[in-house]
Amino acid sequence: MPTTNHPPAKLKIAILGAAGRMGQALIRCASRSPNLHLTGAVEAEQCPLLGKDVGIIAGIADIGVLLTADSRKAFQKVDTLVDFSFPSATARHAMLAAELKKPMVIGTTGLNGAETETIRKAAAHIPVVWAPNMSLGMNLLFAMVKKTAGALGDYNIEIIETHHRHKKDSPSGTALRLAETAAAARGFKLDDVAAHGRQGLVGERPASQIGIHAVRAGDVVGDHTILFATEGERLELTHRASSRDCFAMGALRAAEWVTARKPGLYSMLDVLDIKE
Ligand code: NAD
């Protein structure tokens, strides 16, 4: 009897924060993926675009997926959730995802302590990939920073990040992660050594200090430089994102990866199998 080779079923995903800058990039990238089927798109209740086709919102064709604020209904129809929305919304989404047993990829940054704890609790019931920066290049940079901060143990570290003028949280989640990585490599907790910007008579810079500076201007997608400096030399490691597609492609790769995992909290280093 002839056998029929069915193509493998596509992974059904919903995007949360779908009308936002990252949401639209995710819609465009998901529509080009042979493995993914976008079946849900969630926005805030006050979003003026509710009921509209998200393909049109993202500047491609009509894709038959309407923007909704009914997260429960949207979650029930999909395999995996991809959230780039707003801290309080992401925490609520994570609780609902845990209840409905839906794996989740979270890109949202700027969560407070209670919201972070909610994500941790949800990850006891579902697999969650949570990363402040989903690009491959930046995740390699995290690994390089860990190594460099240890190897150049007494060099001064300063982090300078630049983002578009609409960005809500400062410094960026990525800058904080870079700073945490560098501090941990030297045996410090970031809170004990961080200096956020400098103003006035702050005195001489302590050697262990990690300076963090946030620039907000124009339409910059995301630049991060980590500077290691001592007498006579400095080393600057810079990552520049020129389009949101690098984050969106990483998040969609994480969505495919997370679906087969056990409950737990994972990072992009796990997804990309980057050993630190
Ligand atoms: P944005 O403001 O353009 O989009 C966020 C969207 O979330 C908005 O459309 C908003 O209406 C929506 N939203 C708010 N409440 C909601 C709710 N209850 N349900 C569903 N949607 C809701 O912001 P953005 O530039 O797209 O960034 C979104 C988040 O992703 C930010 O926290 C940003 O820092 C982060 N980000 C992460 C990465 C990464 O690689 N991890 C990359 C870029 C941006």
py3Dmol code that shows the C-alpha trace and the ligand (Angstrom):
import py3Dmol

protein = """\
ATOM      1  CA  MET A   1       0.000   0.000   0.000  1.00  0.00           C
ATOM      2  CA  PRO A   2       1.456   3.436  -0.826  1.00  0.00           C
ATOM      3  CA  THR A   3       2.345   5.490   2.228  1.00  0.00           C
ATOM      4  CA  THR A   4       1.415   9.139   2.497  1.00  0.00           C
ATOM      5  CA  ASN A   5       4.092  11.443   3.893  1.00  0.00           C
ATOM      6  CA  HIS A   6       2.314  14.177   5.800  1.00  0.00           C
ATOM      7  CA  PRO A   7       4.421  17.256   6.469  1.00  0.00           C
ATOM      8  CA  PRO A   8       5.044  17.717  10.220  1.00  0.00           C
ATOM      9  CA  ALA A   9       2.354  19.815  11.898  1.00  0.00           C
ATOM     10  CA  LYS A  10       3.311  23.455  12.279  1.00  0.00           C
ATOM     11  CA  LEU A  11       3.700  24.878  15.765  1.00  0.00           C
ATOM     12  CA  LYS A  12       0.728  27.117  16.570  1.00  0.00           C
ATOM     13  CA  ILE A  13       1.822  30.309  18.308  1.00  0.00           C
ATOM     14  CA  ALA A  14       0.189  33.428  19.727  1.00  0.00           C
ATOM     15  CA  ILE A  15       1.973  36.758  19.974  1.00  0.00           C
ATOM     16  CA  LEU A  16       1.204  38.923  23.024  1.00  0.00           C
ATOM     17  CA  GLY A  17       1.745  42.632  22.478  1.00  0.00           C
ATOM     18  CA  ALA A  18       1.083  41.962  18.790  1.00  0.00           C
ATOM     19  CA  ALA A  19       0.513  45.563  17.682  1.00  0.00           C
ATOM     20  CA  GLY A  20       3.750  46.817  19.277  1.00  0.00           C
ATOM     21  CA  ARG A  21       7.099  47.325  17.548  1.00  0.00           C
ATOM     22  CA  MET A  22       8.354  43.834  18.458  1.00  0.00           C
ATOM     23  CA  GLY A  23       4.906  42.279  17.960  1.00  0.00           C
ATOM     24  CA  GLN A  24       4.821  43.461  14.350  1.00  0.00           C
ATOM     25  CA  ALA A  25       8.379  42.219  13.696  1.00  0.00           C
ATOM     26  CA  LEU A  26       7.362  38.833  15.146  1.00  0.00           C
ATOM     27  CA  ILE A  27       4.296  38.670  12.885  1.00  0.00           C
ATOM     28  CA  ARG A  28       6.396  39.411   9.786  1.00  0.00           C
ATOM     29  CA  CYS A  29       9.081  36.852  10.721  1.00  0.00           C
ATOM     30  CA  ALA A  30       6.549  34.162  11.773  1.00  0.00           C
ATOM     31  CA  SER A  31       4.731  34.534   8.448  1.00  0.00           C
ATOM     32  CA  ARG A  32       7.986  33.578   6.650  1.00  0.00           C
ATOM     33  CA  SER A  33       8.672  30.517   8.851  1.00  0.00           C
ATOM     34  CA  PRO A  34       7.932  27.063   7.395  1.00  0.00           C
ATOM     35  CA  ASN A  35       7.546  25.606  10.927  1.00  0.00           C
ATOM     36  CA  LEU A  36       5.232  28.121  12.578  1.00  0.00           C
ATOM     37  CA  HIS A  37       1.558  28.973  12.249  1.00  0.00           C
ATOM     38  CA  LEU A  38       0.475  32.245  13.829  1.00  0.00           C
ATOM     39  CA  THR A  39      -3.014  31.595  15.191  1.00  0.00           C
ATOM     40  CA  GLY A  40      -3.382  34.177  17.950  1.00  0.00           C
ATOM     41  CA  ALA A  41      -2.522  37.840  18.494  1.00  0.00           C
ATOM     42  CA  VAL A  42      -3.299  39.563  21.792  1.00  0.00           C
ATOM     43  CA  GLU A  43      -3.292  43.243  22.684  1.00  0.00           C
ATOM     44  CA  ALA A  44      -4.343  45.485  25.569  1.00  0.00           C
ATOM     45  CA  GLU A  45      -8.071  46.165  26.022  1.00  0.00           C
ATOM     46  CA  GLN A  46      -7.590  49.841  25.141  1.00  0.00           C
ATOM     47  CA  CYS A  47      -5.730  49.114  21.878  1.00  0.00           C
ATOM     48  CA  PRO A  48      -7.566  50.936  19.049  1.00  0.00           C
ATOM     49  CA  LEU A  49      -6.624  48.210  16.532  1.00  0.00           C
ATOM     50  CA  LEU A  50      -8.605  45.355  18.186  1.00  0.00           C
ATOM     51  CA  GLY A  51     -10.592  43.355  15.610  1.00  0.00           C
ATOM     52  CA  LYS A  52      -8.219  44.226  12.756  1.00  0.00           C
ATOM     53  CA  ASP A  53      -6.203  41.621  10.837  1.00  0.00           C
ATOM     54  CA  VAL A  54      -2.676  41.499  12.312  1.00  0.00           C
ATOM     55  CA  GLY A  55      -1.057  40.824   8.942  1.00  0.00           C
ATOM     56  CA  ILE A  56      -2.349  44.192   7.750  1.00  0.00           C
ATOM     57  CA  ILE A  57      -1.208  45.854  11.003  1.00  0.00           C
ATOM     58  CA  ALA A  58       2.306  44.426  10.475  1.00  0.00           C
ATOM     59  CA  GLY A  59       2.427  45.704   6.897  1.00  0.00           C
ATOM     60  CA  ILE A  60       2.129  42.357   5.093  1.00  0.00           C
ATOM     61  CA  ALA A  61      -1.010  40.684   3.681  1.00  0.00           C
ATOM     62  CA  ASP A  62      -4.315  39.758   5.325  1.00  0.00           C
ATOM     63  CA  ILE A  63      -3.481  36.540   7.253  1.00  0.00           C
ATOM     64  CA  GLY A  64      -6.890  35.833   8.791  1.00  0.00           C
ATOM     65  CA  VAL A  65      -5.818  36.449  12.424  1.00  0.00           C
ATOM     66  CA  LEU A  66      -7.709  39.187  14.208  1.00  0.00           C
ATOM     67  CA  LEU A  67      -6.225  41.186  17.067  1.00  0.00           C
ATOM     68  CA  THR A  68      -8.007  40.326  20.324  1.00  0.00           C
ATOM     69  CA  ALA A  69      -7.902  41.291  24.006  1.00  0.00           C
ATOM     70  CA  ASP A  70      -9.379  37.894  25.002  1.00  0.00           C
ATOM     71  CA  SER A  71      -6.152  36.250  26.130  1.00  0.00           C
ATOM     72  CA  ARG A  72      -7.801  33.120  27.598  1.00  0.00           C
ATOM     73  CA  LYS A  73      -9.540  32.305  24.314  1.00  0.00           C
ATOM     74  CA  ALA A  74      -6.384  33.031  22.296  1.00  0.00           C
ATOM     75  CA  PHE A  75      -4.163  30.924  24.594  1.00  0.00           C
ATOM     76  CA  GLN A  76      -6.492  27.892  24.366  1.00  0.00           C
ATOM     77  CA  LYS A  77      -6.055  27.632  20.592  1.00  0.00           C
ATOM     78  CA  VAL A  78      -2.220  27.576  20.480  1.00  0.00           C
ATOM     79  CA  ASP A  79       0.768  25.415  21.421  1.00  0.00           C
ATOM     80  CA  THR A  80       3.144  28.178  22.592  1.00  0.00           C
ATOM     81  CA  LEU A  81       3.043  31.860  23.561  1.00  0.00           C
ATOM     82  CA  VAL A  82       5.503  34.621  22.650  1.00  0.00           C
ATOM     83  CA  ASP A  83       5.200  37.704  24.874  1.00  0.00           C
ATOM     84  CA  PHE A  84       6.760  41.101  24.100  1.00  0.00           C
ATOM     85  CA  SER A  85       4.238  43.343  25.834  1.00  0.00           C
ATOM     86  CA  PHE A  86       4.367  45.201  29.138  1.00  0.00           C
ATOM     87  CA  PRO A  87       5.657  44.043  32.572  1.00  0.00           C
ATOM     88  CA  SER A  88       2.306  43.840  34.419  1.00  0.00           C
ATOM     89  CA  ALA A  89       0.644  42.232  31.379  1.00  0.00           C
ATOM     90  CA  THR A  90       3.458  39.683  31.023  1.00  0.00           C
ATOM     91  CA  ALA A  91       3.056  38.660  34.677  1.00  0.00           C
ATOM     92  CA  ARG A  92      -0.710  38.145  34.162  1.00  0.00           C
ATOM     93  CA  HIS A  93      -0.066  36.224  30.930  1.00  0.00           C
ATOM     94  CA  ALA A  94       2.419  33.948  32.731  1.00  0.00           C
ATOM     95  CA  MET A  95      -0.141  33.042  35.420  1.00  0.00           C
ATOM     96  CA  LEU A  96      -2.719  32.211  32.752  1.00  0.00           C
ATOM     97  CA  ALA A  97      -0.147  30.247  30.732  1.00  0.00           C
ATOM     98  CA  ALA A  98       0.709  28.192  33.845  1.00  0.00           C
ATOM     99  CA  GLU A  99      -2.996  27.469  34.414  1.00  0.00           C
ATOM    100  CA  LEU A 100      -3.524  26.397  30.782  1.00  0.00           C
ATOM    101  CA  LYS A 101      -0.126  24.596  30.581  1.00  0.00           C
ATOM    102  CA  LYS A 102       1.169  26.595  27.610  1.00  0.00           C
ATOM    103  CA  PRO A 103       4.944  26.997  27.156  1.00  0.00           C
ATOM    104  CA  MET A 104       6.052  30.600  26.954  1.00  0.00           C
ATOM    105  CA  VAL A 105       8.811  32.776  25.508  1.00  0.00           C
ATOM    106  CA  ILE A 106       9.162  36.130  27.273  1.00  0.00           C
ATOM    107  CA  GLY A 107      11.076  39.070  25.836  1.00  0.00           C
ATOM    108  CA  THR A 108       9.495  41.807  27.974  1.00  0.00           C
ATOM    109  CA  THR A 109      11.968  43.772  30.113  1.00  0.00           C
ATOM    110  CA  GLY A 110      11.593  46.109  33.090  1.00  0.00           C
ATOM    111  CA  LEU A 111       9.700  43.681  35.373  1.00  0.00           C
ATOM    112  CA  ASN A 112       9.708  44.568  39.082  1.00  0.00           C
ATOM    113  CA  GLY A 113      10.449  42.113  41.901  1.00  0.00           C
ATOM    114  CA  ALA A 114       6.866  40.885  42.300  1.00  0.00           C
ATOM    115  CA  GLU A 115       6.419  40.441  38.542  1.00  0.00           C
ATOM    116  CA  THR A 116       9.720  38.559  38.337  1.00  0.00           C
ATOM    117  CA  GLU A 117       8.571  36.274  41.148  1.00  0.00           C
ATOM    118  CA  THR A 118       5.345  35.563  39.244  1.00  0.00           C
ATOM    119  CA  ILE A 119       7.377  34.423  36.224  1.00  0.00           C
ATOM    120  CA  ARG A 120       9.469  32.155  38.483  1.00  0.00           C
ATOM    121  CA  LYS A 121       6.311  30.628  39.979  1.00  0.00           C
ATOM    122  CA  ALA A 122       4.808  30.055  36.527  1.00  0.00           C
ATOM    123  CA  ALA A 123       8.032  28.329  35.441  1.00  0.00           C
ATOM    124  CA  ALA A 124       7.407  25.645  38.086  1.00  0.00           C
ATOM    125  CA  HIS A 125       4.438  24.526  35.947  1.00  0.00           C
ATOM    126  CA  ILE A 126       5.468  25.333  32.361  1.00  0.00           C
ATOM    127  CA  PRO A 127       8.733  25.741  30.429  1.00  0.00           C
ATOM    128  CA  VAL A 128       9.612  29.443  30.049  1.00  0.00           C
ATOM    129  CA  VAL A 129      12.420  31.004  28.023  1.00  0.00           C
ATOM    130  CA  TRP A 130      13.002  34.492  29.373  1.00  0.00           C
ATOM    131  CA  ALA A 131      15.784  36.683  28.024  1.00  0.00           C
ATOM    132  CA  PRO A 132      16.262  40.450  27.888  1.00  0.00           C
ATOM    133  CA  ASN A 133      17.851  40.081  24.462  1.00  0.00           C
ATOM    134  CA  MET A 134      17.047  37.272  22.050  1.00  0.00           C
ATOM    135  CA  SER A 135      19.699  37.965  19.401  1.00  0.00           C
ATOM    136  CA  LEU A 136      22.424  35.415  18.708  1.00  0.00           C
ATOM    137  CA  GLY A 137      25.156  38.081  18.649  1.00  0.00           C
ATOM    138  CA  MET A 138      24.186  39.513  22.017  1.00  0.00           C
ATOM    139  CA  ASN A 139      24.051  36.112  23.659  1.00  0.00           C
ATOM    140  CA  LEU A 140      27.572  35.422  22.414  1.00  0.00           C
ATOM    141  CA  LEU A 141      28.520  38.809  23.890  1.00  0.00           C
ATOM    142  CA  PHE A 142      27.167  37.733  27.310  1.00  0.00           C
ATOM    143  CA  ALA A 143      29.545  34.759  27.218  1.00  0.00           C
ATOM    144  CA  MET A 144      32.460  36.983  26.083  1.00  0.00           C
ATOM    145  CA  VAL A 145      31.773  39.510  28.844  1.00  0.00           C
ATOM    146  CA  LYS A 146      31.859  36.801  31.499  1.00  0.00           C
ATOM    147  CA  LYS A 147      35.265  35.689  30.244  1.00  0.00           C
ATOM    148  CA  THR A 148      36.673  39.199  29.729  1.00  0.00           C
ATOM    149  CA  ALA A 149      35.495  40.593  33.095  1.00  0.00           C
ATOM    150  CA  GLY A 150      37.294  37.718  34.799  1.00  0.00           C
ATOM    151  CA  ALA A 151      40.458  37.879  32.669  1.00  0.00           C
ATOM    152  CA  LEU A 152      40.808  41.684  32.933  1.00  0.00           C
ATOM    153  CA  GLY A 153      39.975  41.574  36.631  1.00  0.00           C
ATOM    154  CA  ASP A 154      41.149  45.094  37.589  1.00  0.00           C
ATOM    155  CA  TYR A 155      40.048  47.002  34.464  1.00  0.00           C
ATOM    156  CA  ASN A 156      37.302  49.596  34.917  1.00  0.00           C
ATOM    157  CA  ILE A 157      33.967  48.540  33.393  1.00  0.00           C
ATOM    158  CA  GLU A 158      31.467  50.995  31.912  1.00  0.00           C
ATOM    159  CA  ILE A 159      28.347  50.070  29.939  1.00  0.00           C
ATOM    160  CA  ILE A 160      26.757  52.493  27.491  1.00  0.00           C
ATOM    161  CA  GLU A 161      23.455  51.674  25.820  1.00  0.00           C
ATOM    162  CA  THR A 162      21.438  53.655  23.246  1.00  0.00           C
ATOM    163  CA  HIS A 163      17.792  53.063  22.327  1.00  0.00           C
ATOM    164  CA  HIS A 164      14.952  54.844  20.512  1.00  0.00           C
ATOM    165  CA  ARG A 165      13.109  57.622  22.303  1.00  0.00           C
ATOM    166  CA  HIS A 166       9.968  55.490  22.902  1.00  0.00           C
ATOM    167  CA  LYS A 167      11.691  52.923  25.131  1.00  0.00           C
ATOM    168  CA  LYS A 168       9.959  52.815  28.512  1.00  0.00           C
ATOM    169  CA  ASP A 169      12.533  51.205  30.849  1.00  0.00           C
ATOM    170  CA  SER A 170      16.044  52.470  31.607  1.00  0.00           C
ATOM    171  CA  PRO A 171      18.658  51.168  31.626  1.00  0.00           C
ATOM    172  CA  SER A 172      17.774  48.434  29.138  1.00  0.00           C
ATOM    173  CA  GLY A 173      17.271  44.885  30.391  1.00  0.00           C
ATOM    174  CA  THR A 174      20.227  43.927  28.205  1.00  0.00           C
ATOM    175  CA  ALA A 175      22.531  46.518  29.815  1.00  0.00           C
ATOM    176  CA  LEU A 176      21.516  45.220  33.238  1.00  0.00           C
ATOM    177  CA  ARG A 177      22.207  41.643  32.168  1.00  0.00           C
ATOM    178  CA  LEU A 178      25.649  42.668  30.824  1.00  0.00           C
ATOM    179  CA  ALA A 179      26.383  44.431  34.108  1.00  0.00           C
ATOM    180  CA  GLU A 180      25.142  41.482  36.209  1.00  0.00           C
ATOM    181  CA  THR A 181      27.288  39.113  34.141  1.00  0.00           C
ATOM    182  CA  ALA A 182      30.406  41.264  34.601  1.00  0.00           C
ATOM    183  CA  ALA A 183      29.768  41.761  38.338  1.00  0.00           C
ATOM    184  CA  ALA A 184      29.186  38.042  38.925  1.00  0.00           C
ATOM    185  CA  ALA A 185      32.396  37.163  37.045  1.00  0.00           C
ATOM    186  CA  ARG A 186      34.260  39.264  39.650  1.00  0.00           C
ATOM    187  CA  GLY A 187      32.348  37.877  42.625  1.00  0.00           C
ATOM    188  CA  PHE A 188      30.158  40.970  43.208  1.00  0.00           C
ATOM    189  CA  LYS A 189      26.411  41.559  43.350  1.00  0.00           C
ATOM    190  CA  LEU A 190      25.467  44.234  40.840  1.00  0.00           C
ATOM    191  CA  ASP A 191      23.545  46.331  43.403  1.00  0.00           C
ATOM    192  CA  ASP A 192      26.759  46.714  45.438  1.00  0.00           C
ATOM    193  CA  VAL A 193      28.891  48.022  42.536  1.00  0.00           C
ATOM    194  CA  ALA A 194      26.480  49.674  40.048  1.00  0.00           C
ATOM    195  CA  ALA A 195      26.687  53.427  39.340  1.00  0.00           C
ATOM    196  CA  HIS A 196      23.765  54.582  37.185  1.00  0.00           C
ATOM    197  CA  GLY A 197      24.936  57.699  35.360  1.00  0.00           C
ATOM    198  CA  ARG A 198      27.029  60.204  37.273  1.00  0.00           C
ATOM    199  CA  GLN A 199      26.302  63.765  38.279  1.00  0.00           C
ATOM    200  CA  GLY A 200      27.933  66.251  40.600  1.00  0.00           C
ATOM    201  CA  LEU A 201      30.899  65.756  42.925  1.00  0.00           C
ATOM    202  CA  VAL A 202      30.897  61.972  42.970  1.00  0.00           C
ATOM    203  CA  GLY A 203      34.616  61.644  43.743  1.00  0.00           C
ATOM    204  CA  GLU A 204      37.121  59.197  42.335  1.00  0.00           C
ATOM    205  CA  ARG A 205      35.757  56.115  40.695  1.00  0.00           C
ATOM    206  CA  PRO A 206      36.129  52.962  42.869  1.00  0.00           C
ATOM    207  CA  ALA A 207      37.915  50.204  40.936  1.00  0.00           C
ATOM    208  CA  SER A 208      35.068  47.712  41.400  1.00  0.00           C
ATOM    209  CA  GLN A 209      32.380  50.123  40.199  1.00  0.00           C
ATOM    210  CA  ILE A 210      30.380  49.271  37.067  1.00  0.00           C
ATOM    211  CA  GLY A 211      29.028  52.397  35.380  1.00  0.00           C
ATOM    212  CA  ILE A 212      25.765  52.101  33.434  1.00  0.00           C
ATOM    213  CA  HIS A 213      24.597  54.857  31.083  1.00  0.00           C
ATOM    214  CA  ALA A 214      21.332  55.002  29.114  1.00  0.00           C
ATOM    215  CA  VAL A 215      21.052  57.212  26.005  1.00  0.00           C
ATOM    216  CA  ARG A 216      17.588  57.741  24.459  1.00  0.00           C
ATOM    217  CA  ALA A 217      17.447  59.198  20.956  1.00  0.00           C
ATOM    218  CA  GLY A 218      15.620  58.944  17.654  1.00  0.00           C
ATOM    219  CA  ASP A 219      14.886  55.520  16.223  1.00  0.00           C
ATOM    220  CA  VAL A 220      17.953  53.552  17.411  1.00  0.00           C
ATOM    221  CA  VAL A 221      16.905  49.873  17.647  1.00  0.00           C
ATOM    222  CA  GLY A 222      19.518  48.977  20.286  1.00  0.00           C
ATOM    223  CA  ASP A 223      23.276  49.576  20.748  1.00  0.00           C
ATOM    224  CA  HIS A 224      25.298  48.247  23.691  1.00  0.00           C
ATOM    225  CA  THR A 225      28.975  48.870  24.389  1.00  0.00           C
ATOM    226  CA  ILE A 226      30.889  47.417  27.319  1.00  0.00           C
ATOM    227  CA  LEU A 227      34.151  49.159  27.941  1.00  0.00           C
ATOM    228  CA  PHE A 228      37.110  47.645  29.824  1.00  0.00           C
ATOM    229  CA  ALA A 229      39.772  50.285  30.532  1.00  0.00           C
ATOM    230  CA  THR A 230      43.069  50.557  32.407  1.00  0.00           C
ATOM    231  CA  GLU A 231      46.198  52.703  32.194  1.00  0.00           C
ATOM    232  CA  GLY A 232      47.309  52.762  28.569  1.00  0.00           C
ATOM    233  CA  GLU A 233      44.612  50.661  26.910  1.00  0.00           C
ATOM    234  CA  ARG A 234      40.931  50.020  26.566  1.00  0.00           C
ATOM    235  CA  LEU A 235      38.883  47.225  25.050  1.00  0.00           C
ATOM    236  CA  GLU A 236      35.381  47.986  23.750  1.00  0.00           C
ATOM    237  CA  LEU A 237      32.911  45.248  22.867  1.00  0.00           C
ATOM    238  CA  THR A 238      29.941  46.600  20.911  1.00  0.00           C
ATOM    239  CA  HIS A 239      26.747  45.033  19.651  1.00  0.00           C
ATOM    240  CA  ARG A 240      24.449  47.001  17.341  1.00  0.00           C
ATOM    241  CA  ALA A 241      20.980  45.824  16.331  1.00  0.00           C
ATOM    242  CA  SER A 242      19.982  47.452  13.042  1.00  0.00           C
ATOM    243  CA  SER A 243      16.553  45.810  12.854  1.00  0.00           C
ATOM    244  CA  ARG A 244      14.176  44.139  15.332  1.00  0.00           C
ATOM    245  CA  ASP A 245      14.297  41.001  13.179  1.00  0.00           C
ATOM    246  CA  CYS A 246      17.333  39.694  15.105  1.00  0.00           C
ATOM    247  CA  PHE A 247      15.270  39.645  18.324  1.00  0.00           C
ATOM    248  CA  ALA A 248      12.164  38.293  16.580  1.00  0.00           C
ATOM    249  CA  MET A 249      14.046  35.441  14.858  1.00  0.00           C
ATOM    250  CA  GLY A 250      15.685  34.500  18.172  1.00  0.00           C
ATOM    251  CA  ALA A 251      12.320  34.541  19.970  1.00  0.00           C
ATOM    252  CA  LEU A 252      10.719  32.319  17.311  1.00  0.00           C
ATOM    253  CA  ARG A 253      13.654  29.907  17.514  1.00  0.00           C
ATOM    254  CA  ALA A 254      13.103  29.859  21.297  1.00  0.00           C
ATOM    255  CA  ALA A 255       9.383  29.134  20.738  1.00  0.00           C
ATOM    256  CA  GLU A 256      10.238  25.988  18.752  1.00  0.00           C
ATOM    257  CA  TRP A 257      12.827  24.958  21.357  1.00  0.00           C
ATOM    258  CA  VAL A 258      10.751  25.565  24.494  1.00  0.00           C
ATOM    259  CA  THR A 259       7.757  23.555  23.366  1.00  0.00           C
ATOM    260  CA  ALA A 260       9.503  20.217  23.981  1.00  0.00           C
ATOM    261  CA  ARG A 261      11.033  21.149  27.364  1.00  0.00           C
ATOM    262  CA  LYS A 262      10.157  20.258  30.945  1.00  0.00           C
ATOM    263  CA  PRO A 263       8.846  23.046  33.216  1.00  0.00           C
ATOM    264  CA  GLY A 264      11.605  25.451  34.255  1.00  0.00           C
ATOM    265  CA  LEU A 265      13.124  28.838  33.566  1.00  0.00           C
ATOM    266  CA  TYR A 266      15.512  28.850  30.604  1.00  0.00           C
ATOM    267  CA  SER A 267      17.681  31.503  28.927  1.00  0.00           C
ATOM    268  CA  MET A 268      18.736  32.081  25.328  1.00  0.00           C
ATOM    269  CA  LEU A 269      22.093  30.530  26.240  1.00  0.00           C
ATOM    270  CA  ASP A 270      20.137  27.275  26.769  1.00  0.00           C
ATOM    271  CA  VAL A 271      18.271  27.689  23.468  1.00  0.00           C
ATOM    272  CA  LEU A 272      21.456  28.427  21.505  1.00  0.00           C
ATOM    273  CA  ASP A 273      23.497  25.865  23.487  1.00  0.00           C
ATOM    274  CA  ILE A 274      26.165  28.473  24.247  1.00  0.00           C
ATOM    275  CA  LYS A 275      28.457  27.241  27.010  1.00  0.00           C
ATOM    276  CA  GLU A 276      29.713  30.061  29.216  1.00  0.00           C
TER     277      GLU A 276
END
"""
ligand_1 = """\
44
NAD
P 5.823 48.542 22.333
O 5.375 49.507 23.369
O 5.964 48.977 20.912
O 4.849 47.253 22.320
C 4.314 46.667 23.474
C 2.866 46.322 23.151
O 2.313 45.588 24.267
C 1.991 47.570 22.937
O 1.354 47.487 21.678
C 0.988 47.478 24.093
O -0.304 47.962 23.735
C 0.962 45.974 24.340
N 0.332 45.599 25.604
C 0.228 46.343 26.755
N -0.559 45.677 27.634
C -0.933 44.527 27.047
C -1.754 43.434 27.439
N -2.354 43.395 28.647
N -1.943 42.398 26.584
C -1.339 42.408 25.373
N -0.587 43.432 24.916
C -0.377 44.461 25.757
O 7.207 47.951 22.867
P 8.281 47.079 22.064
O 9.380 47.973 21.602
O 7.580 46.180 21.085
O 8.895 46.214 23.260
C 8.068 45.356 24.014
C 8.889 44.775 25.163
O 9.916 43.906 24.620
C 9.649 45.826 25.993
O 9.662 45.395 27.332
C 11.038 45.812 25.399
O 12.026 46.256 26.285
C 11.187 44.336 25.110
N 12.165 43.983 24.083
C 12.849 42.828 24.284
C 13.740 42.376 23.328
C 14.418 41.040 23.535
O 15.199 40.597 22.665
N 14.129 40.352 24.644
C 13.968 43.116 22.163
C 13.259 44.314 21.973
C 12.347 44.733 22.939
"""
view = py3Dmol.view(width=600, height=400)
view.addModel(protein, "pdb")
view.setStyle({"model": 0}, {"cartoon": {"style": "trace"}})
view.addModel(ligand_1, "xyz")
view.setStyle({"model": 1}, {"stick": {}})
view.zoomTo()
view.show()
